[in-house]
Amino acid sequence: MQLHQFRQSPFCHKVRLVLAAKGLSYDVVEVTPAVGQVALFRLSGQRQVPVLVDGETVVADSTAIALHLEQRHPQPALLPADPQLRAQVLLLEDWADTALAAAVRGAVLQAAAADPELRSAVLPEATPAALKQLVAAVPSGLGSWAESLGTTLMGTGERQQLQRNLEQLQTLLTGRSHLLTDSLNLADLAVAAQLALLRRPKALPGLGDHPLLEPLFSWCDQILEPLAPA
């Protein structure tokens, strides 16, 4: 198998976690922005990562890849057999990939607008060094860097909503080691992949280092560490 990815993408991280949880070996193809995405389009019909090549089968989108792997390699199962529990896991995974992902991305952009080191770190790994230096050199403040990416900085209300959602996740996990089920599931991996962005490469001020959220990030570490590459 080959995984075409941007290493910093939480959706690619999610797929790596699924592959690791199932004990599957694969090769990584780090996609170069722009140029590499043209080749990716020829392969998969789209320019976005992740894309998994499994023999003659090409699968795009992190959820589609996870479902493909669950079907091809059912053990250990990441989706419950019970239909209601399975639906709950898939709904929570979708929330992580949409609402949570958008909020986390906004928080990261907010921090990166004022932090040249973080700006460079969140770019795809295969980004040319000259471009990384150029992005890091964009003046801080006024949202100039975020605006150059066609987005706006996170508002106060959006940031507060993200914190409330993180607090609710933490409450959901009280006394539990996994979301919704008694064993590792796809929702755990999807949520953990997004939360990791708030702590890596450095903790985002006010969120990743919030003392009241430390149990949530400790849970995230407990999910991620056993699945990290040796």
N, C-alpha and C positions, 0 to 999 in steps of 0.2 A: 504494500500500500504506500501511496504517496500523499502527504498532506501539503497542499499549497496554502501558504499563510503569510500574514503579517504577525510577527511574534507578539507584538504588544496588543493585538486585538483581543478583547475579552472573549469574543466568539470563537476565535482560534484556540484560545486557552481552554475554553469549555470542551472543544473537540479533543484536545490533547488529554484532558482529564478523563474523558470517556474512554479513549484508547488505553490510557494507563490503568484505569479501573478494571478494564477487561483483559489486561495483560497482553495487549496486541503490539507487535513491532511494526514500525513504519519508517519511511524516510521523509524528511522535511525538505520542501522547496520553498525558500524564502523569496517571496515575490518582490521584485523591484517596482516601486510606484511608477505609474504611467507606462513605461516600456514593458515591464513584466505583465501588466494587466492586459495588454493587447494579446500576448500569448495565452493568458488565462482565458480570455474571451473566446479565442479559437478552440480551446480545449473544452470549455464548459458552457459557452453561450452567455456568460456574464463576467463582469470585471471584478466583482466583489469576492473576498475571501470570507470563510474557508471553503476550499474545494478538496474533496477526497477522491483519489483515483484508486479504485479497488478492482484490480484486474481489468476487465473490459467495462466496468461500471464507473461512471463519473457522477459524483453527487455534490451538489452545492447547497449551502446553508447549514448552519450548525445543528438545527433541530432535525432537518432531513438526514444529515450524516449520523446523528445519534440514533435515529429510528432505524436507519439502514444497518448500523452496527448491532443494534439490539436484535434485529431479525437474523442477521448472519451469525452473530456470536451471542446467543441468549444468556450465557452464564459468564460471570455473575450478572444477574438481572438488575437493571437500573430502573425498570418500570414494574410496579406491582401487578400481580395477576388479577387482583380484585378490580373490576371495572370502575368502581367509584373512586377508589384510591388512585388508580391510574389516571383518571380524569383530573383529580386534584393535583397530582404531580405535574401533569402536562400544563394545566392552567397556571400554576405557580412558575413553572419554567418559562412560559410565554410572558408572564409579567416581568420576570427577571430580564428577559431579552428585549423588552419594549420599554415599559415605564421606568423600571429601575436603571436600565442601560442608558436611557436618555438623560436621566437625572445625574447619574454618575459621570457621564461624558461632560455635562454642563459644569459640574464641580471641578473636574480635571482641567477643562479649558479655563475656568475662572482662576485656578491656581497657576496654570501655565502662563497666563497673560502677564503675571508679575514675576515669573521665575524662569529665566533663560535656560537653566539646567534642566528643568522639568520639560520645557518646550522641546528641547532636543531629544530627551529621553522617550517621549511618547510617540515620536515618529517611527514609521516602520524600520525594522532593523537594516533592510537593504537600501535605505535612502542614501544617496551619495553624500559623502562627508561634506562637500562644499555646500550642499543644500541645508544640511543640519546646521552648519555654521551660520548660514544666512538667516535661518529661522531664529536661531538663538540671538542673533544680533538685532532683531526687530525691537524697537523701543518698547519698554514696558509701559503700562498704563493706558487708559482710554480705550481699552479693548482692541487695540490696533491689530494684534496678532490674531485674535479670535475673528475679527471682521475679515481678515485676509483669507480665512477659511470659509467664509460665507455663513457665519453663525454669530450669535450674540451671547454676551456673558449672562450667567445665571442671575436671576433676580433674587431679592431677599426672601420673598414668599416661596419660590421654588426650592431654595436651599433649606428653608425651614420644613417644607414638606418632605424633602429627602431625609432630613434628620428624623422626622416623625416616623417615616416608613422604616428606617433603620431601627428605631426603638421598638416598633411593632414586630419586626423580624426577631429582635432579641427576646421579646416577650413570648413569641411563638416557640422559641427554642428553649425556654426555661424548663429545666429538668430533662431535656432531650439531647440526644447526640445527632439527630437527623431531623430534617423537615418532613412532617406528615407520616413517615413510616419508621420502622425500627431498624432499617439498614440503609446504606448509601443509595441514593436515588438521583435521577436526572435533575430534579429541582435543586438538590444540594449543590451539584456541580455548576449549574447555571448561575445560582446566586453567588457562590463563592468566587467564580470567575469575575463577576462584576465587582464584588467587594474588594478583590485584590488590587484593583486600580486605585482605591482610596488609600492604600498603604505602600504601593510599590510603583516607582523606585524609592519614594519617600512618602511619609504620612502627610496627607493633605491637612493643613491647619484647620482646626475646628470640626473636622469630621474623622479623618483617619487617626487623629491623636486625641479624640474626645474621651475623657476618662469614663464617662457613663456608658460608652459603647465598647469598652474593652472586652467584655464577655462575648460580644458578637464577633469581634475580630479574632479573639482567641478560638472561637468555634471555627471560623474561616481557616485559620492556620491548621487546626486539627484535621480539616477536610483536605487541605492542599498538601501538607507536608508528606503524608505517606505516598502521594501520587507524583511527587516531584521527581525529575530524572535523577538517577544515581550520580 
